[in-house]
Amino acid sequence: MLITLALISGAGLGSMYGLLALGFYVTYSVSSTVNFAQGSSMMLGAVLCYTFVVTWRLHPALGIVLALLCCALWGMLVERIRFDRARIQTFERFEAAEHRLHERLMAIELREEVERR
Protein backbone atom coordinates (compact mmCIF):
# COMPACT_ATOMS: atom_id res chain seq x y z
CA MET A 1 0.00 0.00 0.00
CA LEU A 2 2.81 2.40 0.87
CA ILE A 3 4.56 1.74 -2.44
CA THR A 4 1.36 2.46 -4.36
CA LEU A 5 0.88 5.76 -2.56
CA ALA A 6 4.52 6.69 -3.16
CA LEU A 7 4.15 5.93 -6.88
CA ILE A 8 0.97 7.98 -7.19
CA SER A 9 2.49 10.89 -5.26
CA GLY A 10 5.68 10.73 -7.32
CA ALA A 11 3.76 10.65 -10.59
CA GLY A 12 1.70 13.67 -9.56
CA LEU A 13 4.72 15.66 -8.40
CA GLY A 14 6.69 14.70 -11.50
CA SER A 15 3.80 15.81 -13.70
CA MET A 16 3.72 19.21 -12.00
CA TYR A 17 7.49 19.62 -12.42
CA GLY A 18 7.17 18.58 -16.06
CA LEU A 19 4.43 21.13 -16.75
CA LEU A 20 6.41 23.85 -15.05
CA ALA A 21 9.53 22.96 -17.04
CA LEU A 22 7.50 22.89 -20.25
CA GLY A 23 6.21 26.38 -19.47
CA PHE A 24 9.75 27.62 -18.90
CA TYR A 25 10.88 26.03 -22.17
CA VAL A 26 8.06 27.52 -24.24
CA THR A 27 8.61 30.97 -22.72
CA TYR A 28 12.35 30.79 -23.33
CA SER A 29 12.02 29.49 -26.88
CA VAL A 30 9.59 32.24 -27.84
CA SER A 31 11.13 35.26 -26.10
CA SER A 32 14.70 34.13 -25.26
CA THR A 33 14.11 35.14 -21.63
CA VAL A 34 13.39 33.12 -18.51
CA ASN A 35 10.12 34.10 -16.88
CA PHE A 36 9.54 32.90 -13.32
CA ALA A 37 6.01 34.31 -13.03
CA GLN A 38 4.43 30.98 -13.96
CA GLY A 39 6.13 29.44 -10.94
CA SER A 40 4.51 32.00 -8.67
CA SER A 41 1.17 31.40 -10.35
CA MET A 42 1.54 27.69 -9.77
CA MET A 43 2.43 28.39 -6.14
CA LEU A 44 -0.62 30.63 -5.77
CA GLY A 45 -2.84 27.83 -7.06
CA ALA A 46 -1.27 25.32 -4.68
CA VAL A 47 -1.67 27.62 -1.67
CA LEU A 48 -5.28 28.37 -2.59
CA CYS A 49 -6.09 24.69 -3.08
CA TYR A 50 -4.46 23.82 0.24
CA THR A 51 -6.43 26.60 1.96
CA PHE A 52 -9.73 25.47 0.46
CA VAL A 53 -9.23 21.79 1.22
CA VAL A 54 -7.38 21.80 4.54
CA THR A 55 -8.36 25.06 6.22
CA TRP A 56 -11.91 25.39 4.94
CA ARG A 57 -12.47 21.60 4.80
CA LEU A 58 -14.02 21.59 1.33
CA HIS A 59 -14.10 18.52 -0.90
CA PRO A 60 -10.77 18.18 -2.80
CA ALA A 61 -12.43 18.35 -6.23
CA LEU A 62 -14.25 21.53 -5.24
CA GLY A 63 -11.01 22.97 -3.81
CA ILE A 64 -9.19 22.33 -7.09
CA VAL A 65 -11.96 23.94 -9.14
CA LEU A 66 -12.09 26.96 -6.83
CA ALA A 67 -8.30 27.34 -6.95
CA LEU A 68 -8.37 27.21 -10.76
CA LEU A 69 -11.13 29.82 -10.90
CA CYS A 70 -9.31 32.09 -8.45
CA CYS A 71 -6.07 31.80 -10.44
CA ALA A 72 -7.94 32.55 -13.66
CA LEU A 73 -9.54 35.63 -12.09
CA TRP A 74 -6.16 36.70 -10.71
CA GLY A 75 -4.62 36.38 -14.17
CA MET A 76 -7.39 38.42 -15.79
CA LEU A 77 -7.11 41.07 -13.08
CA VAL A 78 -3.34 41.33 -13.48
CA GLU A 79 -3.67 41.51 -17.24
CA ARG A 80 -6.30 44.25 -17.06
CA ILE A 81 -4.79 46.40 -14.36
CA ARG A 82 -1.07 46.06 -14.86
CA PHE A 83 -0.14 44.73 -18.27
CA ASP A 84 -2.47 46.76 -20.45
CA ARG A 85 -0.45 49.83 -19.52
CA ALA A 86 2.82 47.93 -19.77
CA ARG A 87 2.13 46.82 -23.36
CA ILE A 88 2.69 50.36 -24.50
CA GLN A 89 6.11 50.44 -22.89
CA THR A 90 9.19 48.49 -23.84
CA PHE A 91 9.72 44.79 -23.14
CA GLU A 92 12.22 45.51 -20.34
CA ARG A 93 9.67 47.61 -18.48
CA PHE A 94 7.13 44.84 -18.95
CA GLU A 95 9.46 42.35 -17.30
CA ALA A 96 10.17 44.79 -14.46
CA ALA A 97 6.44 45.25 -13.86
CA GLU A 98 5.96 41.51 -13.79
CA HIS A 99 8.83 41.11 -11.33
CA ARG A 100 7.40 43.78 -9.00
CA LEU A 101 4.00 42.09 -9.12
CA HIS A 102 5.62 38.75 -8.28
CA GLU A 103 7.38 40.33 -5.28
CA ARG A 104 4.12 41.81 -4.02
CA LEU A 105 2.39 38.45 -4.34
CA MET A 106 5.18 36.77 -2.39
CA ALA A 107 4.93 39.44 0.35
CA ILE A 108 1.16 38.91 0.63
CA GLU A 109 1.55 35.14 0.87
CA LEU A 110 4.32 35.46 3.45
CA ARG A 111 2.24 37.86 5.54
CA GLU A 112 -0.73 35.44 5.46
CA GLU A 113 1.54 32.57 6.50
CA VAL A 114 2.86 34.58 9.47
CA GLU A 115 -0.69 35.54 10.49
CA ARG A 116 -1.77 31.89 10.41
CA ARG A 117 0.95 30.97 12.91
N, CA and C atoms as an extended XYZ file, in Angstrom:
351
Properties=species:S:1:pos:R:3:atomname:S:1:resname:S:1:resid:I:1 pbc="F F F"
N         0.820       -1.197        0.000 N   MET     1
C         0.000        0.000        0.000 CA  MET     1
C         0.866        1.263        0.000 C   MET     1
N         1.938        1.244        0.788 N   LEU     2
C         2.811        2.402        0.868 CA  LEU     2
C         3.519        2.662       -0.462 C   LEU     2
N         3.893        1.591       -1.141 N   ILE     3
C         4.561        1.736       -2.441 CA  ILE     3
C         3.609        2.348       -3.463 C   ILE     3
N         2.356        1.917       -3.436 N   THR     4
C         1.357        2.457       -4.357 CA  THR     4
C         1.160        3.949       -4.126 C   THR     4
N         1.042        4.348       -2.862 N   LEU     5
C         0.877        5.762       -2.557 CA  LEU     5
C         2.104        6.571       -2.969 C   LEU     5
N         3.292        6.008       -2.762 N   ALA     6
C         4.518        6.693       -3.160 CA  ALA     6
C         4.584        6.861       -4.678 C   ALA     6
N         4.149        5.836       -5.421 N   LEU     7
C         4.151        5.928       -6.884 CA  LEU     7
C         3.157        6.982       -7.386 C   LEU     7
N         1.978        7.002       -6.784 N   ILE     8
C         0.967        7.982       -7.188 CA  ILE     8
C         1.434        9.394       -6.861 C   ILE     8
N         1.977        9.579       -5.661 N   SER     9
C         2.488       10.890       -5.264 CA  SER     9
C         3.644       11.326       -6.161 C   SER     9
N         4.550       10.415       -6.449 N   GLY    10
C         5.684       10.733       -7.319 CA  GLY    10
C         5.255       11.076       -8.728 C   GLY    10
N         4.259       10.352       -9.244 N   ALA    11
C         3.761       10.647      -10.594 CA  ALA    11
C         3.103       12.021      -10.642 C   ALA    11
N         2.339       12.363       -9.605 N   GLY    12
C         1.700       13.673       -9.557 CA  GLY    12
C         2.708       14.799       -9.450 C   GLY    12
N         3.689       14.634       -8.572 N   LEU    13
C         4.718       15.657       -8.398 CA  LEU    13
C         5.581       15.786       -9.654 C   LEU    13
N         5.922       14.667      -10.259 N   GLY    14
C         6.694       14.698      -11.501 CA  GLY    14
C         5.937       15.368      -12.628 C   GLY    14
N         4.622       15.154      -12.676 N   SER    15
C         3.805       15.815      -13.699 CA  SER    15
C         3.800       17.323      -13.511 C   SER    15
N         3.702       17.764      -12.252 N   MET    16
C         3.724       19.209      -11.997 CA  MET    16
C         5.076       19.803      -12.390 C   MET    16
N         6.161       19.132      -12.035 N   TYR    17
C         7.489       19.619      -12.421 CA  TYR    17
C         7.635       19.643      -13.943 C   TYR    17
N         7.103       18.624      -14.601 N   GLY    18
C         7.170       18.577      -16.061 CA  GLY    18
C         6.407       19.717      -16.704 C   GLY    18
N         5.211       20.018      -16.201 N   LEU    19
C         4.431       21.130      -16.750 CA  LEU    19
C         5.123       22.467      -16.517 C   LEU    19
N         5.694       22.617      -15.338 N   LEU    20
C         6.409       23.851      -15.049 CA  LEU    20
C         7.623       24.001      -15.968 C   LEU    20
N         8.362       22.923      -16.145 N   ALA    21
C         9.532       22.962      -17.035 CA  ALA    21
C         9.114       23.224      -18.480 C   ALA    21
N         8.003       22.649      -18.899 N   LEU    22
C         7.504       22.893      -20.248 CA  LEU    22
C         7.136       24.360      -20.439 C   LEU    22
N         6.521       24.953      -19.404 N   GLY    23
C         6.205       26.383      -19.473 CA  GLY    23
C         7.450       27.236      -19.585 C   GLY    23
N         8.489       26.892      -18.803 N   PHE    24
C         9.750       27.622      -18.903 CA  PHE    24
C        10.350       27.475      -20.295 C   PHE    24
N        10.308       26.276      -20.849 N   TYR    25
C        10.884       26.026      -22.168 CA  TYR    25
C        10.152       26.830      -23.241 C   TYR    25
N         8.828       26.799      -23.213 N   VAL    26
C         8.055       27.523      -24.235 CA  VAL    26
C         8.328       29.020      -24.138 C   VAL    26
N         8.344       29.548      -22.905 N   THR    27
C         8.611       30.970      -22.720 CA  THR    27
C        10.001       31.328      -23.227 C   THR    27
N        10.978       30.498      -22.896 N   TYR    28
C        12.349       30.792      -23.327 CA  TYR    28
C        12.500       30.674      -24.846 C   TYR    28
N        11.872       29.672      -25.434 N   SER    29
C        12.023       29.486      -26.880 CA  SER    29
C        11.344       30.596      -27.673 C   SER    29
N        10.295       31.178      -27.125 N   VAL    30
C         9.588       32.243      -27.835 CA  VAL    30
C        10.263       33.596      -27.639 C   VAL    30
N        10.650       33.907      -26.386 N   SER    31
C        11.132       35.260      -26.104 CA  SER    31
C        12.615       35.336      -25.737 C   SER    31
N        13.281       34.197      -25.644 N   SER    32
C        14.701       34.126      -25.262 CA  SER    32
C        14.968       34.730      -23.883 C   SER    32
N        13.958       34.708      -23.013 N   THR    33
C        14.108       35.141      -21.626 CA  THR    33
C        13.508       34.073      -20.721 C   THR    33
N        13.964       34.034      -19.494 N   VAL    34
C        13.393       33.123      -18.512 CA  VAL    34
C        12.400       33.917      -17.681 C   VAL    34
N        11.187       33.409      -17.583 N   ASN    35
C        10.117       34.098      -16.875 CA  ASN    35
C         9.674       33.224      -15.707 C   ASN    35
N         9.885       33.691      -14.491 N   PHE    36
C         9.536       32.900      -13.318 CA  PHE    36
C         8.128       33.174      -12.807 C   PHE    36
N         7.355       33.978      -13.484 N   ALA    37
C         6.010       34.308      -13.026 CA  ALA    37
C         5.096       33.079      -13.038 C   ALA    37
N         5.301       32.156      -13.953 N   GLN    38
C         4.432       30.976      -13.962 CA  GLN    38
C         4.663       30.121      -12.727 C   GLN    38
N         5.873       30.157      -12.187 N   GLY    39
C         6.131       29.439      -10.940 CA  GLY    39
C         5.351       30.037       -9.789 C   GLY    39
N         5.285       31.367       -9.733 N   SER    40
C         4.515       32.003       -8.665 CA  SER    40
C         3.021       31.775       -8.857 C   SER    40
N         2.569       31.704      -10.100 N   SER    41
C         1.165       31.400      -10.355 CA  SER    41
C         0.826       29.974       -9.929 C   SER    41
N         1.744       29.069      -10.190 N   MET    42
C         1.537       27.689       -9.767 CA  MET    42
C         1.517       27.599       -8.235 C   MET    42
N         2.394       28.367       -7.595 N   MET    43
C         2.430       28.393       -6.139 CA  MET    43
C         1.139       28.990       -5.581 C   MET    43
N         0.630       30.032       -6.204 N   LEU    44
C        -0.624       30.631       -5.770 CA  LEU    44
C        -1.753       29.608       -5.837 C   LEU    44
N        -1.815       28.857       -6.931 N   GLY    45
C        -2.843       27.828       -7.063 CA  GLY    45
C        -2.709       26.743       -6.004 C   GLY    45
N        -1.484       26.343       -5.697 N   ALA    46
C        -1.270       25.318       -4.685 CA  ALA    46
C        -1.670       25.815       -3.303 C   ALA    46
N        -1.316       27.058       -2.981 N   VAL    47
C        -1.673       27.625       -1.675 CA  VAL    47
C        -3.188       27.778       -1.560 C   VAL    47
N        -3.827       28.232       -2.617 N   LEU    48
C        -5.282       28.368       -2.589 CA  LEU    48
C        -5.964       27.008       -2.432 C   LEU    48
N        -5.503       26.026       -3.177 N   CYS    49
C        -6.087       24.692       -3.083 CA  CYS    49
C        -5.904       24.123       -1.678 C   CYS    49
N        -4.724       24.285       -1.116 N   TYR    50
C        -4.462       23.823        0.244 CA  TYR    50
C        -5.388       24.532        1.240 C   TYR    50
N        -5.553       25.838        1.067 N   THR    51
C        -6.428       26.601        1.960 CA  THR    51
C        -7.867       26.126        1.860 C   THR    51
N        -8.342       25.905        0.638 N   PHE    52
C        -9.727       25.471        0.458 CA  PHE    52
C        -9.966       24.081        1.038 C   PHE    52
N        -9.023       23.183        0.813 N   VAL    53
C        -9.232       21.790        1.215 CA  VAL    53
C        -8.925       21.574        2.698 C   VAL    53
N        -7.803       22.090        3.166 N   VAL    54
C        -7.380       21.802        4.539 CA  VAL    54
C        -7.993       22.777        5.539 C   VAL    54
N        -7.886       24.066        5.263 N   THR    55
C        -8.362       25.062        6.219 CA  THR    55
C        -9.881       25.163        6.218 C   THR    55
N       -10.470       25.237        5.043 N   TRP    56
C       -11.915       25.393        4.945 CA  TRP    56
C       -12.655       24.057        4.896 C   TRP    56
N       -11.923       22.961        4.794 N   ARG    57
C       -12.471       21.599        4.805 CA  ARG    57
C       -13.497       21.349        3.680 C   ARG    57
N       -13.177       21.856        2.497 N   LEU    58
C       -14.019       21.591        1.331 CA  LEU    58
C       -13.588       20.278        0.686 C   LEU    58
N       -14.435       19.730       -0.157 N   HIS    59
C       -14.102       18.519       -0.903 CA  HIS    59
C       -12.911       18.826       -1.822 C   HIS    59
N       -11.955       17.900       -1.968 N   PRO    60
C       -10.769       18.177       -2.796 CA  PRO    60
C       -11.092       18.599       -4.231 C   PRO    60
N       -12.088       17.970       -4.849 N   ALA    61
C       -12.433       18.351       -6.232 CA  ALA    61
C       -12.942       19.789       -6.283 C   ALA    61
N       -13.741       20.164       -5.307 N   LEU    62
C       -14.246       21.534       -5.239 CA  LEU    62
C       -13.108       22.512       -4.959 C   LEU    62
N       -12.170       22.115       -4.103 N   GLY    63
C       -11.012       22.968       -3.811 CA  GLY    63
C       -10.173       23.214       -5.041 C   GLY    63
N        -9.977       22.185       -5.854 N   ILE    64
C        -9.193       22.330       -7.092 CA  ILE    64
C        -9.897       23.276       -8.061 C   ILE    64
N       -11.202       23.086       -8.222 N   VAL    65
C       -11.963       23.941       -9.138 CA  VAL    65
C       -11.939       25.393       -8.668 C   VAL    65
N       -12.134       25.606       -7.358 N   LEU    66
C       -12.093       26.965       -6.829 CA  LEU    66
C       -10.712       27.596       -6.996 C   LEU    66
N        -9.660       26.817       -6.770 N   ALA    67
C        -8.300       27.340       -6.946 CA  ALA    67
C        -8.059       27.714       -8.407 C   ALA    67
N        -8.523       26.878       -9.342 N   LEU    68
C        -8.373       27.207      -10.762 CA  LEU    68
C        -9.130       28.481      -11.128 C   LEU    68
N       -10.346       28.612      -10.610 N   LEU    69
C       -11.129       29.818      -10.895 CA  LEU    69
C       -10.471       31.062      -10.306 C   LEU    69
N        -9.986       30.948       -9.078 N   CYS    70
C        -9.312       32.094       -8.450 CA  CYS    70
C        -8.048       32.483       -9.220 C   CYS    70
N        -7.282       31.503       -9.658 N   CYS    71
C        -6.070       31.800      -10.436 CA  CYS    71
C        -6.427       32.432      -11.781 C   CYS    71
N        -7.508       31.960      -12.399 N   ALA    72
C        -7.939       32.554      -13.661 CA  ALA    72
C        -8.372       34.000      -13.457 C   ALA    72
N        -9.127       34.253      -12.390 N   LEU    73
C        -9.541       35.627      -12.090 CA  LEU    73
C        -8.337       36.508      -11.763 C   LEU    73
N        -7.381       35.958      -11.021 N   TRP    74
C        -6.158       36.705      -10.705 CA  TRP    74
C        -5.411       37.071      -11.991 C   TRP    74
N        -5.298       36.125      -12.906 N   GLY    75
C        -4.616       36.381      -14.171 CA  GLY    75
C        -5.312       37.454      -14.996 C   GLY    75
N        -6.648       37.399      -15.045 N   MET    76
C        -7.391       38.421      -15.786 CA  MET    76
C        -7.243       39.790      -15.132 C   MET    76
N        -7.260       39.813      -13.800 N   LEU    77
C        -7.106       41.071      -13.079 CA  LEU    77
C        -5.723       41.673      -13.322 C   LEU    77
N        -4.704       40.854      -13.237 N   VAL    78
C        -3.337       41.326      -13.478 CA  VAL    78
C        -3.202       41.838      -14.906 C   VAL    78
N        -3.762       41.106      -15.837 N   GLU    79
C        -3.671       41.507      -17.244 CA  GLU    79
C        -4.373       42.845      -17.473 C   GLU    79
N        -5.534       43.013      -16.880 N   ARG    80
C        -6.299       44.252      -17.061 CA  ARG    80
C        -5.645       45.443      -16.388 C   ARG    80
N        -5.281       45.255      -15.133 N   ILE    81
C        -4.786       46.395      -14.362 CA  ILE    81
C        -3.353       46.756      -14.721 C   ILE    81
N        -2.493       45.761      -14.775 N   ARG    82
C        -1.070       46.061      -14.861 CA  ARG    82
C        -0.509       45.996      -16.287 C   ARG    82
N        -0.851       44.969      -17.020 N   PHE    83
C        -0.140       44.729      -18.268 CA  PHE    83
C        -0.742       45.448      -19.460 C   PHE    83
N        -1.955       45.942      -19.363 N   ASP    84
C        -2.474       46.759      -20.453 CA  ASP    84
C        -1.642       48.019      -20.609 C   ASP    84
N        -1.293       48.634      -19.477 N   ARG    85
C        -0.445       49.832      -19.523 CA  ARG    85
C         0.984       49.481      -19.926 C   ARG    85
N         1.435       48.316      -19.497 N   ALA    86
C         2.821       47.930      -19.769 CA  ALA    86
C         3.037       47.554      -21.234 C   ALA    86
N         1.978       47.174      -21.941 N   ARG    87
C         2.131       46.817      -23.358 CA  ARG    87
C         2.620       47.984      -24.184 C   ARG    87
N         2.280       49.174      -23.761 N   ILE    88
C         2.688       50.362      -24.495 CA  ILE    88
C         4.183       50.593      -24.340 C   ILE    88
N         4.703       50.202      -23.195 N   GLN    89
C         6.110       50.442      -22.893 CA  GLN    89
C         6.981       49.355      -23.514 C   GLN    89
N         8.253       49.450      -23.272 N   THR    90
C         9.188       48.489      -23.838 CA  THR    90
C         9.125       47.163      -23.109 C   THR    90
N         9.734       46.140      -23.705 N   PHE    91
C         9.721       44.792      -23.142 CA  PHE    91
C        10.436       44.742      -21.797 C   PHE    91
N        11.495       45.505      -21.612 N   GLU    92
C        12.219       45.514      -20.339 CA  GLU    92
C        11.342       46.056      -19.219 C   GLU    92
N        10.579       47.069      -19.489 N   ARG    93
C         9.665       47.606      -18.476 CA  ARG    93
C         8.560       46.606      -18.158 C   ARG    93
N         8.132       45.887      -19.159 N   PHE    94
C         7.126       44.843      -18.952 CA  PHE    94
C         7.646       43.788      -17.988 C   PHE    94
N         8.877       43.343      -18.195 N   GLU    95
C         9.458       42.352      -17.299 CA  GLU    95
C         9.629       42.919      -15.896 C   GLU    95
N        10.010       44.175      -15.781 N   ALA    96
C        10.170       44.793      -14.460 CA  ALA    96
C         8.823       44.874      -13.736 C   ALA    96
N         7.767       45.198      -14.468 N   ALA    97
C         6.436       45.248      -13.861 CA  ALA    97
C         6.011       43.867      -13.388 C   ALA    97
N         6.303       42.870      -14.172 N   GLU    98
C         5.958       41.506      -13.787 CA  GLU    98
C         6.741       41.064      -12.551 C   GLU    98
N         8.002       41.454      -12.477 N   HIS    99
C         8.832       41.108      -11.328 CA  HIS    99
C         8.315       41.793      -10.054 C   HIS    99
N         7.937       43.079      -10.163 N   ARG   100
C         7.397       43.784       -8.997 CA  ARG   100
C         6.095       43.144       -8.534 C   ARG   100
N         5.257       42.738       -9.471 N   LEU   101
C         4.001       42.089       -9.121 CA  LEU   101
C         4.261       40.759       -8.429 C   LEU   101
N         5.248       40.016       -8.909 N   HIS   102
C         5.625       38.748       -8.283 CA  HIS   102
C         6.097       38.987       -6.851 C   HIS   102
N         6.899       40.032       -6.638 N   GLU   103
C         7.381       40.333       -5.283 CA  GLU   103
C         6.237       40.706       -4.357 C   GLU   103
N         5.275       41.454       -4.845 N   ARG   104
C         4.115       41.810       -4.023 CA  ARG   104
C         3.296       40.584       -3.663 C   ARG   104
N         3.124       39.686       -4.608 N   LEU   105
C         2.388       38.454       -4.345 CA  LEU   105
C         3.097       37.616       -3.286 C   LEU   105
N         4.413       37.520       -3.391 N   MET   106
C         5.176       36.766       -2.395 CA  MET   106
C         5.045       37.411       -1.016 C   MET   106
N         5.051       38.745       -0.938 N   ALA   107
C         4.929       39.436        0.345 CA  ALA   107
C         3.560       39.189        0.961 C   ALA   107
N         2.508       39.175        0.136 N   ILE   108
C         1.159       38.910        0.634 CA  ILE   108
C         1.073       37.491        1.170 C   ILE   108
N         1.598       36.536        0.435 N   GLU   109
C         1.546       35.142        0.874 CA  GLU   109
C         2.360       34.930        2.141 C   GLU   109
N         3.497       35.578        2.254 N   LEU   110
C         4.321       35.458        3.445 CA  LEU   110
C         3.610       36.071        4.647 C   LEU   110
N         2.970       37.223        4.453 N   ARG   111
C         2.240       37.858        5.538 CA  ARG   111
C         1.090       36.978        6.004 C   ARG   111
N         0.364       36.340        5.083 N   GLU   112
C        -0.735       35.445        5.456 CA  GLU   112
C        -0.204       34.228        6.209 C   GLU   112
N         0.947       33.726        5.814 N   GLU   113
C         1.543       32.569        6.501 CA  GLU   113
C         1.915       32.942        7.937 C   GLU   113
N         2.477       34.137        8.120 N   VAL   114
C         2.858       34.585        9.465 CA  VAL   114
C         1.620       34.781       10.316 C   VAL   114
N         0.551       35.329        9.742 N   GLU   115
C        -0.687       35.544       10.488 CA  GLU   115
C        -1.333       34.217       10.909 C   GLU   115
N        -1.195       33.194       10.079 N   ARG   116
C        -1.765       31.886       10.414 CA  ARG   116
C        -1.072       31.269       11.625 C   ARG   116
N         0.197       31.550       11.783 N   ARG   117
C         0.949       30.969       12.908 CA  ARG   117
C         0.635       31.736       14.138 C   ARG   117
